[in-house]
Amino acid sequence: MNLLTRRGVTAPRRGITDQTNLHYLGSTTMYSMHEALARDRMREHEQRSRQARLARELAAERRWHRVSLHARAAQARHARRVSRAAVR
């Protein structure tokens, strides 16, 4: 049985011989190359995801640090006002 006549396999593209198409369909080298490329893309995606997550965490830390500085300054102002009111 010819690989091209199996169910789910399309007919050869125009300009490509049956032999070329058979080689491409059954080539373990091509399969391995595509698998390696897919793994590389997955690794790159995971690395970008880790970097984005780290950037979000650092941005959140900076925001909370600014909020805490603002809260400490407000608490200090409030304490000064209370101490001035107690003296009067």
Phi, psi and omega per residue, in radians:
M1 nan 2.324 -3.125
N2 -1.336 2.449 3.123
L3 -1.081 -0.519 -3.092
L4 -1.303 -0.344 -3.105
T5 -1.655 -0.037 3.109
R6 -1.187 2.718 -3.130
R7 -1.164 2.410 3.083
G8 1.553 -0.133 3.124
V9 -1.791 2.238 -3.096
T10 -1.364 2.825 3.105
A11 -1.190 2.754 -3.128
P12 -1.079 2.543 3.103
R13 -1.210 2.718 -3.124
R14 -1.075 2.342 3.100
G15 1.582 -0.089 3.132
I16 -1.959 2.267 -3.105
T17 -1.311 2.834 3.094
D18 -1.036 -0.686 -3.105
Q19 -1.111 -0.757 3.121
T20 -1.084 -0.797 -3.120
N21 -1.131 -0.681 3.097
L22 -1.117 -0.702 3.132
H23 -1.112 -0.750 -3.131
Y24 -1.144 -0.774 -3.095
L25 -1.137 -0.606 -3.054
G26 -1.811 0.181 -3.025
S27 -1.416 2.020 3.068
T28 -1.258 -0.467 3.097
T29 -1.124 -0.799 3.121
M30 -1.130 -0.730 3.117
Y31 -1.058 -0.792 3.139
S32 -1.104 -0.704 3.134
M33 -1.114 -0.781 3.124
H34 -1.136 -0.654 3.082
E35 -1.108 -0.760 3.130
A36 -1.105 -0.728 3.095
L37 -1.108 -0.708 3.123
A38 -1.123 -0.722 3.102
R39 -1.110 -0.726 3.108
D40 -1.080 -0.772 3.109
R41 -1.089 -0.686 3.122
M42 -1.124 -0.768 3.119
R43 -1.072 -0.764 3.118
E44 -1.087 -0.724 3.118
H45 -1.096 -0.773 3.129
E46 -1.113 -0.680 3.126
Q47 -1.153 -0.762 3.089
R48 -1.086 -0.656 3.116
S49 -1.123 -0.759 3.113
R50 -1.094 -0.746 3.137
Q51 -1.128 -0.718 3.124
A52 -1.138 -0.722 3.117
R53 -1.102 -0.742 3.114
L54 -1.099 -0.741 3.121
A55 -1.081 -0.733 3.110
R56 -1.118 -0.727 3.138
E57 -1.124 -0.738 3.117
L58 -1.133 -0.712 3.111
A59 -1.101 -0.711 3.113
A60 -1.134 -0.716 3.104
E61 -1.068 -0.754 3.124
R62 -1.096 -0.739 3.117
R63 -1.069 -0.820 -3.134
W64 -1.132 -0.582 3.098
H65 -1.129 -0.779 3.108
R66 -1.113 -0.693 3.116
V67 -1.100 -0.742 -3.122
S68 -1.174 -0.654 3.078
L69 -1.095 -0.748 3.125
H70 -1.113 -0.725 -3.138
A71 -1.155 -0.709 3.108
R72 -1.119 -0.714 3.115
A73 -1.116 -0.721 3.110
A74 -1.139 -0.702 3.122
Q75 -1.127 -0.689 3.117
A76 -1.149 -0.740 3.096
R77 -1.069 -0.755 -3.136
H78 -1.105 -0.747 3.132
A79 -1.091 -0.708 3.114
R80 -1.118 -0.722 3.132
R81 -1.123 -0.712 3.139
V82 -1.130 -0.759 -3.121
S83 -1.165 -0.635 3.086
R84 -1.169 -0.682 -3.134
A85 -1.189 -0.585 -3.135
A86 -1.245 -0.528 -3.119
V87 -1.286 -0.588 -3.099
R88 -1.278 nan nan
